[in-house]
Amino acid sequence: MIEAAALTPLILTLKVALLATLAAVCLGVGLAQIIGKFRFAGRDWLDAVCTLPLVLPPTVLGYYLIVLIGRRGVFGQWLEETFGVTLMFTWEGAVLAATVVAFPLVFRSARSALDGVDPNIENAARTLGASETRIFFQVTLPLAFRGILSGGMLAFARAMGEFGATLMVAGNIPGKTQTLSLAVYTAVQAGNDSLANFLVLVVSTVCVVILVIAGKLLKPKV
């Protein structure tokens, strides 16, 4: 009975966390490469903005997202009027919230990993006539892969545990937007300690496994 009640939020959480991690990795690696390799006006400000979700309270991030994608938001109103699509109180909105929260973990890991690549190796590829795009995908990215993968795993764990921004943007609708963290909150509020304990155990186990694997990936090779 408990397992059945946990199945729906577990599946939704895994889907949201996976999609959010993929989006965070693509954005995080791209921005880390741009900020790390190029010098331009406002570079330090962009770096700070990319790191900002790491220190802001999730409820503040949720508020920003409401201002952005709400029905009367800057982007949300245009999206609804143009395509008839709304992200508020949908699982897609939960993905967006989780992406914003998880993004800095990928970004900081990618910055560190990409900055750690020996520029002499990249310069050697340039002397052989390789384009910048080819250098990035065939030289830089493989050398920084372990660090980026570690950041992606941490982002996945963070996305799984996201609560505040998801609650504000996607709500807590059972079977539709209720993730594991929201299901735990609901179970505690309802006094269903057995379900809450089971859900907490599932989340904790997954996150511990991810942290252990990420720690091994970050451990320098001997």
Secondary structure as UniProt FT lines:
FT   HELIX           2..37
FT   TURN            41..42
FT   HELIX           43..51
FT   HELIX           52..54
FT   HELIX           58..69
FT   TURN            71..72
FT   TURN            74..75
FT   HELIX           76..83
FT   TURN            88..89
FT   HELIX           91..115
FT   HELIX           119..127
FT   TURN            128..129
FT   HELIX           132..135
FT   HELIX           136..140
FT   HELIX           141..143
FT   HELIX           145..161
FT   HELIX           164..170
FT   TURN            174..177
FT   HELIX           180..189
FT   TURN            190..191
FT   HELIX           193..218
//
